[in-house]
Each structure stands twice: as structure tokens, then as C-alpha cells.
């Protein structure tokens, strides 16, 4: 059903599109099995490669028998071994470097207590208080 406003080349394109679609569908159609009755006897070399290959055996997996829960032995869980944490290397200095003052202030303002910061740096709480007061 041609439409008046389409040029003649568009009509031919529709035929080409339909032909391409049919060819694509033919590619994906299941292939028919050829039998010896369909193959001519005068051409023995034309037999399909499917006939030369032996039929594949299906894979069969053995399922282990189901053991009732009452018969199954439950072994007690082994106690977890204690993993000893390695001690972190403490700083021998009793003073926090000036380059870390901003970090000390940030740690205390974001939730660490002054005692935790002092333990982290290996200094006294008074040293941490002194650093915090310097800026204020």
C-alpha cells in the first residue's frame, strides 16, 4: 500500500527492509534434522557433520541422600582463638609538633575526648588542653 507522499525509492526500501527482516528470521529458525532418507545416495560427501558426531550423553548428577536432622551429629563450635593486638609504637616525645595542632583541635571538635587525643599522641591531657587554648 504505497503512500502518495513517499518517493519511489522509499517504497523500494520497504521491500529491502522486509527482505532483510525475513533473512534475519531465517538465520534464527531451528534447523531441521536431515535424515538418510532425505540425503541423496549419489552424493556421500554431502552428508551433514551432525551424522559424523556421536550423540551426546546427557549429564546426570547424583544427589546425595537426605539425612534426617535427628541422625545428623552436631559438633560443638570451636572456641575462637584470642588474637593478640600488636602494641602501637608510642612516640617517645612528650610534646605534640606544631604541625599537628590543627589536627588535635579537629579531633576534639569531632567527638574524641581530650583524654583519647592525649593517649593517641602519647602526651598528657594538660598538653592537649594547652593546644586547644592557644587558638581560642
Secondary structure, DSSP 4 states (H G I P E B T S, - for coil): ---TTS-HHHHHHHHHHHHHHHHHHHHHSPPPPP-TTTS-TT-GGG--HHHHSPPPPPP-PPPPPPPPTTTS--PPPPPPPPPPPPPPPPPS-SS--GGGHHHHHHHHHTT--HHHHHHHHT--HHHHHHHHHHH-
